Amino acid sequence: MNETVLQYVNRVKELWGRFSKTQKITLIATVVLLILTLVLVTYSLSKTEYATAFTELQPGDAAAIKKHLEDNKIPYRLSDDGKSIGVPRNMVSNVKIDVESQGLNQTGSIGYGAFRENNAFGTTDNEFSIKKLDMIQGELQQLINSNTAVASSKVVINLPEETVFLRSDQDQQSTASVVVNLKPGYRLDQNKIDTMYQLVSKSVKNLPIENIAISDQSGDLLPYSKNNDSQFTSANAAAMQFEIKRKFEQDLRKDIKEILGGILGQDKVIPMVIATMNFDKRSTVENLVTPVNVEEQRGIEISVQELQKTYTSNGADTGGVPGTGPTDIPTYPGSSATGSANSEEMQRTVNYEVNRITQQIESSPFTVTDLTISVGIEPPDRNNPDSLTPEAREAIERILVSVVNASLANSGRTFTPEELASRVNVFDQMFAGPEPAGQASNLNWYWIGGIGVAALALAVLGGYFISRRRKENAEGEEELFGSPAVEYPTIDLENVTNENQVRNQLETLAKKKPEEFVNLLRTWLVDE
């Protein structure tokens, strides 16, 4: 057995000695790369990839889920803050279903389901009341936490004590306080805030909305929109005005990015919009009177009254005795008829009706009084800032000026072209290049693939050299042992007595006929 091993060792040494220095380095590098590739591939395939299954956990829920995973021998990772738990990616769905089916993730609250789990037999009235209150608070927390913007919440309810004595309605009302922990980047609009007030009010007996207080994790009060309190009303109005202004600027930025992004590229445009708005509410009542017939400027006849009088007289005798009355002048003639008399009178009264219009005008909830737009544009050639031509810059400025002009149409002011142009700013800026998607996640696999390909190429190359060397050795052995005997030149040592002569003959043979000299040495070795 040892002789066999020794023979293999000798053969390996002999084979290794036949390699050149370059071949030895190539073979060693191939073996090392193959080993590294196998180690990396084995590590990557055996490494467990974790995915987050639960976030924003309360300490009690995290402990219950952790115990469930340990009992079922499911590997997991707990975050440093103890609020997130990760499990193997291929087990996320099953773990979530198991945890929810067992009611382990209750966001730190208990609901009415606790009645089914615990027997209330032997519980005192006070204990039952406390448990019932906890369950009501827990149910409300679960309702509020179902909102996508809420990470967690805390509800405290104060119920009035039951008594046999008559009390006022104010003393029989409940109160509630709610603190919501919003997720990063989320905001609650007024509709969602009002929904929370309604949920809490309808879930607790004798709990009016004015007895509910809701705030966020920063302590900022989230008021109810229909509260009559002036403080709440002003705070709500300010929040609504800020939201309207933010939404207007956001929509305008989006529109500008779509317009310019379609021309220059979505990743080459960054707009910034700053708007000034007036939220003064104005109501105007107008009483207008207009003619029905516009061309003749007259109304419609609703009534007509015509009155006609005619008088006719044929004359009369002379009246009185001239100059005989007490006040008459003597010898003055009296009146006498001078002939017939006619008179005619016509009267026409027309009542016209006109259009009577009463208009009650309320101005829009807001008007844009001023607007400034700044747009950063990356030049077409990142390395040449002058690649953004003046013609392109002017075209972009004209588009933005038209946007400003349209937005300020109802501001009540007339702007000159110079004033509109001063509200637009276009500047060129080098942007940071976007990071290729998936680069971080696929980097390790790229390295593994590259090392694997290099190792495979070196392995093929090393195998080729080894096969070639073995083939050459086999041909040499066949030539040495399998070929017919060849008569090689000999030196008659018996007739040569002087060593110098033998040496001279060998040197002469080696110089003139080196191949025959080698064959001669082989013959001597075979004879020995």
C-alpha positions in Angstrom: 0.0 0.0 0.0 2.8 2.4 0.9 4.7 1.5 -2.2 1.6 2.3 -4.3 1.2 5.6 -2.6 4.9 6.3 -3.0 4.7 5.5 -6.7 1.8 8.0 -7.2 3.7 10.6 -5.2 6.8 10.1 -7.4 4.7 10.3 -10.5 3.1 13.6 -9.3 6.5 15.0 -8.5 7.8 13.9 -11.9 4.9 15.4 -13.7 5.1 18.6 -11.6 8.8 18.9 -12.5 8.1 18.7 -16.2 5.9 21.9 -16.0 7.4 25.2 -16.8 7.1 28.1 -14.3 4.2 29.7 -16.2 2.3 26.4 -16.3 2.8 26.0 -12.6 1.5 29.5 -11.8 -1.5 28.9 -14.1 -2.4 25.6 -12.5 -2.1 27.1 -8.9 -4.2 30.1 -9.8 -6.8 27.8 -11.4 -7.1 25.6 -8.3 -7.3 28.7 -6.0 -10.0 30.3 -8.1 -12.0 27.1 -8.3 -11.9 26.8 -4.5 -12.9 30.4 -4.0 -15.8 30.0 -6.5 -17.0 26.9 -4.8 -16.9 28.7 -1.4 -18.7 31.7 -2.6 -21.4 29.8 -4.4 -21.9 27.5 -1.5 -22.1 30.5 0.9 -24.6 32.3 -1.3 -26.8 29.3 -1.8 -26.8 28.4 1.8 -27.3 32.0 3.1 -30.8 32.7 4.3 -32.4 35.8 2.7 -34.6 37.5 5.2 -37.6 39.8 4.5 -39.4 42.1 6.9 -42.8 40.5 7.9 -43.9 42.8 10.7 -43.1 46.5 11.4 -44.0 49.0 14.1 -44.7 46.2 16.7 -45.6 46.9 20.3 -43.4 45.1 22.8 -46.1 42.7 23.8 -46.9 41.8 20.2 -43.2 41.4 19.4 -42.7 39.0 22.3 -45.8 36.9 21.3 -44.6 36.7 17.7 -41.1 35.9 18.7 -42.3 33.0 21.0 -44.5 31.7 18.1 -41.5 31.6 15.7 -39.3 29.9 18.3 -41.9 27.3 19.1 -42.2 26.5 15.4 -38.4 26.6 14.9 -38.7 29.3 12.3 -35.5 31.4 11.9 -36.1 35.1 12.4 -34.3 38.4 12.8 -35.3 41.1 15.4 -34.4 44.7 14.7 -32.4 46.7 17.2 -35.4 48.7 18.3 -37.5 45.5 18.7 -40.3 46.9 16.4 -39.6 44.8 13.3 -39.2 41.1 12.7 -37.9 39.5 9.6 -38.3 35.9 8.4 -37.0 33.9 5.4 -38.4 35.4 2.3 -40.1 32.2 1.1 -41.9 32.0 4.5 -43.2 35.6 4.8 -46.8 34.8 3.6 -47.3 31.7 5.7 -45.9 33.4 8.8 -48.2 36.4 8.4 -51.2 34.1 8.0 -50.3 32.0 11.0 -49.7 35.1 13.2 -53.0 36.8 12.2 -55.0 33.6 12.5 -53.9 33.3 16.1 -54.4 37.0 16.9 -50.8 37.6 18.0 -50.4 40.9 16.3 -52.9 43.1 18.1 -50.8 46.3 18.0 -50.6 46.4 21.7 -54.3 46.3 22.3 -57.0 43.7 23.2 -60.4 43.5 21.6 -63.7 41.8 22.3 -62.0 38.6 21.3 -60.6 38.4 24.8 -64.1 37.5 26.0 -64.0 34.3 24.0 -60.6 33.3 25.3 -61.1 34.1 29.0 -63.9 32.9 31.1 -65.6 35.7 33.0 -67.0 33.4 35.6 -66.1 34.6 39.1 -65.1 38.1 37.9 -66.3 41.0 40.0 -68.2 44.0 38.5 -65.3 46.3 38.9 -62.9 43.8 37.1 -65.4 43.3 34.4 -65.9 47.0 33.9 -62.1 47.5 33.6 -61.7 44.7 31.1 -64.7 46.0 29.1 -63.1 49.5 29.0 -59.8 48.0 27.9 -61.5 46.1 25.1 -63.4 49.1 23.9 -60.1 51.1 23.8 -58.4 48.2 22.0 -61.1 47.9 19.4 -60.8 51.6 18.7 -57.1 51.4 18.4 -57.4 48.6 15.9 -59.9 50.7 13.9 -57.6 53.7 13.8 -54.6 51.6 13.0 -56.3 50.2 10.0 -55.6 53.5 8.3 -52.7 53.3 6.0 -51.1 56.5 7.3 -51.2 55.4 11.0 -48.4 53.3 12.4 -49.9 53.0 15.9 -52.3 54.7 18.2 -53.3 55.1 21.9 -56.9 55.6 23.0 -58.0 56.6 26.5 -61.7 56.7 27.3 -63.3 58.1 30.5 -66.7 56.8 31.1 -69.1 58.4 33.6 -69.7 56.5 36.8 -73.1 54.8 37.1 -75.3 56.2 39.9 -78.9 56.0 41.0 -79.0 59.8 41.6 -80.2 62.2 39.0 -77.5 64.1 37.2 -77.3 66.6 34.5 -76.7 65.6 30.9 -73.2 67.2 31.0 -72.2 64.8 33.9 -73.4 61.8 32.0 -71.2 62.4 28.9 -68.0 60.4 28.2 -64.7 61.8 27.1 -61.9 60.4 24.9 -58.3 61.2 24.1 -56.5 59.8 21.1 -52.8 60.0 20.0 -51.9 58.7 16.6 -48.4 57.9 15.5 -48.2 58.6 11.8 -45.8 56.8 9.4 -42.9 58.8 8.0 -43.9 60.7 4.9 -47.7 60.4 5.6 -50.2 63.1 6.3 -53.9 63.0 7.3 -56.3 65.0 5.3 -59.3 66.6 6.9 -61.7 63.9 5.7 -59.7 61.2 7.5 -59.5 63.2 10.7 -63.2 63.7 10.6 -63.7 60.0 10.1 -61.6 59.3 13.2 -63.8 61.6 15.3 -67.0 59.9 14.0 -65.6 56.4 14.7 -64.7 57.3 18.3 -68.0 59.1 18.9 -70.1 56.3 17.5 -68.2 53.6 19.3 -68.7 54.9 22.9 -72.0 55.7 24.6 -72.8 59.3 25.3 -69.6 60.6 23.6 -70.2 63.8 21.7 -67.6 64.9 19.2 -66.7 68.0 21.2 -65.5 65.8 24.0 -62.9 64.1 21.8 -59.4 65.3 21.4 -57.1 63.8 18.7 -53.4 64.7 18.3 -50.4 63.3 16.5 -47.1 62.1 17.9 -45.7 65.6 17.9 -48.5 66.9 20.1 -50.2 68.9 17.3 -54.0 68.9 17.6 -56.0 67.4 14.7 -59.2 69.4 15.0 -62.7 68.4 13.7 -63.8 70.5 10.7 -67.3 71.2 11.9 -66.4 72.2 15.5 -67.9 75.6 16.5 -64.9 76.5 18.6 -63.2 79.5 17.1 -59.8 78.1 17.9 -60.5 74.9 16.1 -62.1 76.7 13.2 -59.1 79.0 12.6 -56.7 76.1 12.9 -58.7 74.1 10.5 -58.9 77.0 8.1 -55.2 77.5 8.2 -54.6 73.8 7.6 -56.9 73.8 4.6 -55.3 76.9 3.1 -51.8 75.3 3.5 -53.1 72.1 1.9 -54.7 73.9 -1.0 -51.4 75.9 -1.6 -49.3 72.8 -1.4 -51.6 70.9 -3.8 -51.6 73.7 -6.3 -47.8 73.9 -6.3 -47.5 70.2 -6.5 -49.9 69.9 -9.5 -48.2 72.7 -11.3 -44.8 71.2 -10.8 -46.1 67.9 -12.1 -47.6 69.6 -15.2 -44.3 71.5 -15.9 -42.3 68.4 -15.5 -44.6 66.5 -18.0 -44.4 69.3 -20.5 -40.6 69.9 -20.4 -39.8 66.2 -19.6 -41.4 65.1 -22.9 -39.0 67.4 -24.7 -35.8 67.2 -22.7 -36.2 64.0 -20.8 -37.9 63.3 -17.4 -34.6 63.0 -15.6 -33.2 66.3 -17.0 -35.8 68.7 -15.5 -36.4 69.8 -11.9 -39.1 72.5 -11.5 -39.7 74.6 -8.4 -43.0 76.6 -7.9 -43.7 79.2 -5.3 -47.2 80.6 -5.2 -48.9 83.4 -3.2 -52.7 83.0 -2.7 -55.5 85.1 -1.4 -58.2 83.2 0.5 -60.4 86.2 1.2 -64.1 85.2 0.7 -66.2 87.8 -1.1 -70.0 87.8 -1.7 -71.7 90.3 -4.1 -75.4 90.8 -4.7 -76.4 92.5 -8.0 -79.9 93.7 -8.8 -80.0 94.2 -12.6 -82.9 95.7 -14.7 -82.6 95.0 -18.4 -85.1 95.6 -21.3 -86.9 92.7 -22.9 -86.5 94.2 -26.4 -82.8 95.0 -26.5 -83.0 96.6 -30.0 -85.7 99.1 -29.1 -84.6 99.3 -25.4 -88.2 98.8 -24.2 -90.0 96.3 -22.0 -93.0 94.2 -22.7 -96.5 95.8 -22.4 -98.5 94.2 -19.5 -101.4 96.7 -19.4 -102.8 99.6 -21.5 -105.3 102.3 -20.5 -106.8 104.7 -23.1 -109.0 107.7 -22.2 -110.7 109.9 -24.9 -112.8 113.0 -24.3 -114.7 115.1 -27.0 -116.5 118.5 -26.5 -118.7 120.4 -29.0 -120.5 123.8 -28.6 -122.8 125.8 -31.1 -122.5 129.3 -29.3 -125.2 131.4 -27.0 -126.9 134.8 -26.6 -125.4 137.9 -25.1 -125.4 137.5 -21.3 -126.3 140.3 -18.8 -127.1 144.0 -19.3 -124.1 146.0 -20.2 -123.1 148.7 -17.7 -126.0 148.1 -15.2 -124.4 145.9 -12.6 -123.0 147.2 -9.4 -119.5 146.4 -10.4 -119.9 146.9 -14.1 -118.5 149.7 -16.1 -121.2 151.8 -17.7 -121.4 151.6 -21.5 -119.1 148.3 -21.4 -120.6 145.6 -23.6 -121.6 142.3 -22.2 -120.7 138.8 -23.5 -122.2 137.5 -26.6 -122.0 134.3 -28.7 -119.4 134.2 -31.4 -120.1 130.8 -33.0 -119.6 127.0 -32.3 -116.6 125.4 -30.3 -115.0 121.9 -30.5 -112.4 120.2 -28.1 -111.0 116.7 -27.9 -108.8 115.1 -25.2 -107.0 111.7 -25.5 -105.0 110.0 -22.7 -103.1 106.7 -23.1 -101.3 104.9 -20.2 -99.1 101.9 -20.8 -97.4 99.7 -18.1 -94.2 98.0 -19.2 -92.4 95.1 -17.6 -88.7 94.7 -17.7 -86.2 91.9 -16.8 -85.3 92.1 -13.1 -82.2 90.0 -12.3 -80.8 89.4 -8.8 -77.3 87.9 -8.8 -75.6 86.7 -5.6 -71.9 86.1 -6.5 -69.4 84.4 -4.3 -65.8 84.5 -5.3 -63.7 81.4 -5.7 -62.2 79.9 -2.5 -58.8 81.2 -3.5 -57.0 83.3 -6.1 -53.4 83.2 -7.1 -52.0 86.6 -6.6 -48.4 85.9 -7.5 -46.4 83.0 -8.9 -42.7 82.3 -9.4 -41.3 79.4 -11.4 -37.7 78.3 -11.4 -36.6 75.3 -13.6 -33.2 73.6 -13.5 -32.3 71.9 -16.7 -29.4 69.6 -17.4 -27.7 70.4 -20.7 -28.0 67.7 -23.5 -24.2 67.1 -23.1 -23.3 66.7 -19.5 -19.7 67.7 -20.1 -20.6 70.8 -22.1 -22.8 73.4 -20.3 -23.0 75.4 -23.5 -24.9 72.6 -25.3 -28.2 74.2 -24.1 -28.6 76.7 -26.9 -30.1 80.2 -26.3 -33.0 79.3 -28.7 -33.9 76.3 -26.5 -33.7 78.4 -23.4 -36.0 81.1 -24.9 -38.5 78.5 -26.0 -38.6 77.1 -22.5 -39.0 80.6 -21.0 -41.9 81.3 -23.3 -43.7 78.1 -22.2 -43.2 79.1 -18.5 -44.3 82.7 -19.1 -47.6 81.4 -20.6 -48.1 79.2 -17.6 -47.6 82.1 -15.2 -49.9 84.3 -17.3 -52.7 81.8 -17.2 -52.3 81.2 -13.5 -52.5 84.9 -12.7 -55.6 85.6 -14.9 -57.9 85.9 -12.0 -55.6 87.9 -9.7 -57.3 91.2 -10.5 -54.0 92.7 -11.8 -52.6 93.3 -15.3 -49.0 92.3 -15.7 -46.7 93.6 -18.4 -44.6 91.1 -20.4 -41.5 92.3 -18.5 -43.2 91.5 -15.2 -44.2 88.1 -16.3 -40.7 87.3 -17.6 -39.2 88.4 -14.2 -41.3 85.6 -12.6 -39.6 82.9 -14.6 -36.1 81.6 -14.1 -34.3 78.9 -16.2 -30.8 77.8 -15.2 -28.6 74.9 -16.3 -27.4 72.5 -13.7 -25.4 69.2 -13.8 -27.6 66.5 -12.1 -26.4 63.5 -10.3 -26.6 60.4 -12.5 -29.3 57.9 -11.5 -28.1 54.8 -9.9 -28.9 51.7 -12.0 -31.8 49.8 -10.6 -30.9 46.7 -8.8 -27.2 47.4 -8.9 -26.8 46.9 -5.1 -28.8 43.7 -5.0 -27.1 42.1 -8.1 -23.5 43.2 -7.3 -22.7 40.0 -5.5 -24.1 37.8 -8.2 -22.1 39.7 -10.8 -18.9 39.1 -8.8 -19.7 35.4 -8.4 -20.6 35.0 -12.0 -17.4 36.7 -13.2 -15.2 34.6 -10.8 -17.0 31.5 -11.9 -16.4 32.2 -15.6 -12.7 33.1 -15.0 -12.2 29.9 -12.9 -13.9 27.8 -15.6 -11.7 29.3 -18.3 -8.5 28.7 -16.2 -9.7 25.2 -15.5 -10.1 24.5 -19.2 -6.8 26.0 -20.0 -5.0 24.0 -17.2 -6.7 20.8 -18.3 -5.5 21.5 -21.8 -1.9 21.9 -20.7 -2.1 18.8 -18.5 -3.6 16.7 -21.3 -1.0 18.0 -23.7 1.9 17.2 -21.3 0.5 13.7 -20.7 0.2 13.1 -24.4 3.8 14.2 -25.0 5.0 12.0 -22.2 3.1 9.0 -23.6 4.6 9.5 -27.0 8.1 9.8 -25.5 7.7 6.5 -23.6 6.4 4.8 -26.7 9.4 6.1 -28.6 11.7 5.0 -25.9 10.4 1.5 -25.1 8.2 0.6 -28.0 10.3 1.5 -31.0 12.7 -1.0 -32.6 16.3 -1.1 -31.5 18.5 1.4 -33.3 22.2 0.9 -33.7 23.9 3.9 -32.0 27.5 4.8 -32.6 29.9 3.3 -30.1 33.3 4.1 -28.8 35.8 1.3 -28.5 36.9 1.8 -24.9 39.0 -1.4 -24.9 41.4 0.0 -27.5 41.5 3.4 -25.8 43.7 3.5 -22.8 44.0 7.1 -22.1 41.2 9.0 -20.4 42.0 12.1 -22.2 41.4 10.4 -25.5 38.0 9.1 -24.3 37.0 12.5 -23.2 38.2 14.1 -26.4 36.2 11.6 -28.5 33.1 12.2 -26.4 33.4 16.0 -26.7 33.9 15.7 -30.4 30.9 13.4 -30.8 28.8 15.8 -28.6 29.8 18.8 -30.7 29.5 17.3 -34.2 26.7 14.8 -33.7 24.7 15.8 -30.5 21.8 13.4 -31.4 24.1 10.4 -31.7 25.7 11.5 -28.5 22.4 11.4 -26.7 21.5 8.0 -28.2 24.9 6.7 -27.0 24.2 7.8 -23.4 20.7 6.1 -23.6 22.4 2.9 -24.8 24.8 3.0 -21.9 21.9 3.5 -19.4 19.9 0.6 -20.9 22.9 -1.7 -20.7 23.5 -0.8 -17.1 
